[in-house]
Amino acid sequence: MATYEFPPMLIDAQNELDQVRADLRTLFERVPWSVEPMDAWETHENAWRPASRPASPGWDPEDAAEIARLRARELELAEVLVCHPYWIEFAPGDVQAARDALKHQREKESASTAS
């Protein structure tokens, strides 16, 4: 298995991206299903896949602002990670494996310190 010497900036950006995504997941679990206030609904009785949703009061303005901020930061970090000049070192077919290794860098560090 190949080993990589990632620039600290890439590791930091990946770690922050992981945290931003975790924060977004937490917020999405907490906020109502609809951004705007919406009445309850359900599919008709002959629907192929029955579904329903309760009434939604919509998102709180503070939650909406925080989600927008986190989404913007997620996009910035993704751009940093994808467009970093470090990836030029690799053949086109090897970039994906190196990128995957970066995504799992924190897990490797945790495993090596636990050993």
VEXDREN-2710 file (C-alpha; in Angstrom, 1 decimal):
% VEXDREN-2710
k/r/px/py/pz
1/MET/0.0/0.0/0.0
2/ALA/1.3/3.4/-0.9
3/THR/2.2/6.0/1.7
4/TYR/1.8/9.7/1.2
5/GLU/3.4/12.8/2.7
6/PHE/0.4/15.2/2.7
7/PRO/1.1/18.8/3.2
8/PRO/-0.2/19.9/6.7
9/MET/-2.5/22.4/5.0
10/LEU/-4.3/19.5/3.2
11/ILE/-4.6/17.4/6.4
12/ASP/-6.0/20.4/8.3
13/ALA/-8.5/21.2/5.5
14/GLN/-9.7/17.6/5.3
15/ASN/-10.1/17.5/9.1
16/GLU/-12.0/20.8/9.1
17/LEU/-14.2/19.5/6.2
18/ASP/-15.0/16.4/8.2
19/GLN/-16.0/18.6/11.2
20/VAL/-18.1/20.9/9.0
21/ARG/-20.0/17.9/7.6
22/ALA/-20.5/16.5/11.0
23/ASP/-21.9/19.8/12.2
24/LEU/-24.2/20.0/9.2
25/ARG/-25.5/16.4/9.9
26/THR/-26.2/17.4/13.5
27/LEU/-28.1/20.5/12.4
28/PHE/-30.1/18.6/9.7
29/GLU/-31.2/16.1/12.3
30/ARG/-32.5/18.9/14.5
31/VAL/-34.3/21.2/12.1
32/PRO/-37.7/20.5/10.6
33/TRP/-37.9/18.7/7.3
34/SER/-38.9/21.8/5.4
35/VAL/-37.0/25.0/5.1
36/GLU/-40.2/27.0/4.7
37/PRO/-43.4/26.4/6.7
38/MET/-45.4/23.7/5.0
39/ASP/-48.6/21.7/5.7
40/ALA/-48.6/18.0/6.5
41/TRP/-49.0/15.7/3.6
42/GLU/-49.2/12.1/2.6
43/THR/-49.4/10.2/-0.6
44/HIS/-52.7/8.8/-1.9
45/GLU/-53.8/5.3/-0.9
46/ASN/-52.6/3.7/-4.3
47/ALA/-49.2/5.2/-4.2
48/TRP/-46.4/2.9/-5.3
49/ARG/-44.4/4.0/-2.2
50/PRO/-46.6/5.5/0.6
51/ALA/-45.0/8.4/2.4
52/SER/-46.0/11.2/4.6
53/ARG/-44.6/14.2/6.5
54/PRO/-45.9/16.1/9.5
55/ALA/-46.6/19.9/9.3
56/SER/-43.3/21.9/9.4
57/PRO/-42.9/25.3/10.9
58/GLY/-39.9/25.9/8.7
59/TRP/-36.3/26.6/9.8
60/ASP/-35.5/29.1/12.5
61/PRO/-33.6/32.0/10.9
62/GLU/-30.5/31.3/13.1
63/ASP/-30.4/27.7/12.0
64/ALA/-30.9/28.7/8.3
65/ALA/-28.0/31.2/8.7
66/GLU/-25.8/28.6/10.3
67/ILE/-26.5/26.0/7.7
68/ALA/-25.8/28.5/4.9
69/ARG/-22.5/29.4/6.6
70/LEU/-21.5/25.7/7.0
71/ARG/-22.4/24.9/3.4
72/ALA/-20.3/27.8/2.2
73/ARG/-17.4/26.7/4.3
74/GLU/-17.9/23.1/3.0
75/LEU/-17.6/24.4/-0.6
76/GLU/-14.5/26.5/0.2
77/LEU/-12.8/23.5/1.8
78/ALA/-13.7/21.1/-1.0
79/GLU/-12.2/23.6/-3.5
80/VAL/-9.0/23.8/-1.5
81/LEU/-8.8/20.0/-1.3
82/VAL/-9.5/19.4/-5.0
83/CYS/-7.5/22.2/-6.5
84/HIS/-4.4/22.0/-4.3
85/PRO/-1.2/21.8/-6.4
86/TYR/-0.1/18.7/-4.4
87/TRP/-2.2/16.5/-6.7
88/ILE/-0.1/17.5/-9.8
89/GLU/2.6/15.1/-8.5
90/PHE/0.4/12.1/-9.3
91/ALA/-0.5/10.3/-12.5
92/PRO/-4.2/10.9/-13.3
93/GLY/-5.0/7.3/-12.4
94/ASP/-3.3/7.6/-8.9
95/VAL/-5.0/10.8/-7.7
96/GLN/-8.1/8.9/-6.5
97/ALA/-6.1/6.5/-4.3
98/ALA/-4.1/9.4/-2.8
99/ARG/-7.3/11.4/-2.2
100/ASP/-8.9/8.5/-0.5
101/ALA/-5.8/8.1/1.7
102/LEU/-6.1/11.7/2.7
103/LYS/-9.8/11.2/3.6
104/HIS/-8.8/8.4/6.0
105/GLN/-5.6/10.1/7.3
106/ARG/-7.2/10.8/10.7
107/GLU/-8.3/7.2/11.2
108/LYS/-4.7/6.0/10.4
109/GLU/-3.3/8.6/12.9
110/SER/-5.7/7.4/15.6
111/ALA/-4.9/3.8/15.0
112/SER/-1.1/4.4/15.1
113/THR/-1.3/6.3/18.4
114/ALA/-3.6/3.7/19.9
115/SER/-1.1/0.9/19.1
END
